[in-house]
Amino acid sequence: MKELLSYMITHLVEKPEEVDIQESSVDQSVVFELRVGKEDLGKVIGKQGRTAKAIRTILNTASIKQGKRVTLEIVD
């Protein structure tokens, strides 16, 4: 799932080299911490958080197959 998230984010932002994704797992839960450049933060969040919500929906759908719960945290 980290590869899926990385693919989506790097194609969304202007500076893909500034994308940093940290993954931590606890039991059946996976937490992704996403950091992007300041100028790309708005693109990742989107208007009223719509883009971030769509990314979370895709990750949750992909995680069902693995039987895990996914959380995406966008860090400033």
N, C-alpha and C positions, 0 to 999 in steps of 0.2 A: 504494500500500500504506500510505502514511502516513495517508491518509484513513480506511482501514479500521481501523488501529490507534487512531487518534484517536476514531473512533466507538465502538469497543468500550470503551476506557478511560473516556471521558467519561460513558458510561452506567453504568459500574461504580462510580465513586467518588462520594463525597458532595459534594466541592468540585471541580467540573470546571474552574473557572477557574485552579486551581493545577497543572493538567496541562501539562507541557512535554515536547515530543518533538523531539529533534535527530536529523537524518538525515545520514549520511555515506556516500559511495559510493566503492568501490575496485574497479575492473574489473567483475567479475560478482557482487560482494558488496555488500550494503547493511547498514549497522549503524544500528539505532535505539537512542538513549539516552532512556530514559523516566524522568521525574521527576514525582512526585506529592507531595501533602501528607503529612506524617508520619502523620496519623490514617488516611489512605487506603492506606498502604503495605501493610498486612496484607490488605486486600481485593484488591489487585492480585496479591499473591503467593499468597494462599490457604493452606489447610491443606496442609502438607508440599509446598508449591510447585505444587499441582495447577492452580490458576487460571493461573499464569504459564506452566506447561507447555502448557495448552490454548491460550492466546493464541499461544505460539510455534508450535504445530502449525498453527493457522489461518493464520498469516503464512507459514509454509513451504509450505503447500498453495497459497496464493494466488501465491506467488513462482514456483512451477513453471511457470505459464503465461507468465511473463516471462523465464524462463531465468536467474533470479538466485538467489543464496543470501542468506537473511536471518538476521540475528542481532539479538536483543532483549536489551539490557542495562538492568536496572532499577537506577537509581542512587538512593542514599539522599539 
